[in-house]
């Protein structure tokens, strides 16, 4: 194996820039506005990335180009990064730093994978450890030393690792399509009242025949999560904003989870396997043997808009129990529950496949990036 030459990140870049300062909005007023919260997962879900207003001049300055790398520079997420590989208009927010790799000096995909390595994570941890407020800046990041093999080897390593990520991305798109199918079916049947066998439903006083008003507490009961245990590897730990850690204990399974506190309170998740629900979340147990229907019912209630509390936003069990709902006929609920359960099972199978793919990729990555495993 030929000797790998170390280069500082700054020497591989044609541009290093801080992001754009503006308020995010979910109204389509301009390009997508990529923030720290959008890059902390395994992949960027562009469906949930907001928009922002921006002048034409600033758009040209902050526009993301294919293969640009953005790195978070503040808080506990310091060092998190993603690579832009989309054909859409997008700019990046001020708490991100953009590194544009000069392709004549390094393979951008190879550099990105080095930023997923334990060596990079060690570099970040050494810098932010002990700081009262974790953070990192462009000057420090620019000094990161990256071992570079020859151009051909860089390309081959990038291709091998990209195969795994491309499969994961394809699965994620299938998951999104399955979820959209379930959401569309819910809206078709229970918002527009168009469901099999009820095409000629009669309406009296605005209420479909066979439907009834009731409180949410009639079909579900709610409970609070518990203080999270120490970190482990086996079961996901759910907080107000989804999975926040893993542990070796569980306190629920086949669970509908609702964010209880904070900006994401009212967000609804479904976990088919064993999990730990923390005290930042609530769980819903079904009384009507229709947990999948109940999951989509809660997802479509915009619970975040019902939050209480003068300081920290909050969703309470009492609040949930009292919410009035329009309850469909039992046969319709049962049929939707059957269909949606199959769609959710397919999503779960794809997520497990992604976990296996990510595990294989992460086992290969350190061996490839260190040169211990050669690629022909």
Buried (B, 14 or more C-beta within 10 A) or exposed (E): EEEBEEBEBBEBBEEBBBBBEBEBEEEEEBBBBBBBBBBBBEBBEEEEBBBBBBEEEBBEEBBBEEBBBBBBBBEEBBBBBBBBBEEEEBBBBBBBBBBBBEEEBBBBBBBBBBBBBEBBEEBBEEBBEEEEEBBBEBEBBBEBEBBBBEBEBBBBBBBBBBEBBEBBBEBBEBBBEBBEBBBEBBEEBBEEBEBEEBEEBEEEEEEBEBBEEEBBBBBBBBEBBBEBBEEEEEBBBBBBBBBBBBBEBBBBEEBBBBBBBBBBBBBBBBBBBBBBBBBBBBBBBBEBEBBBBBBBBBBBBEBBEBBEEEEEBBBBBEBBBEBEBEBBBEEBBBBBBEBBBEBBEBBBEBBEBBEEBBEEBBEBBBEBBEBEBEBE
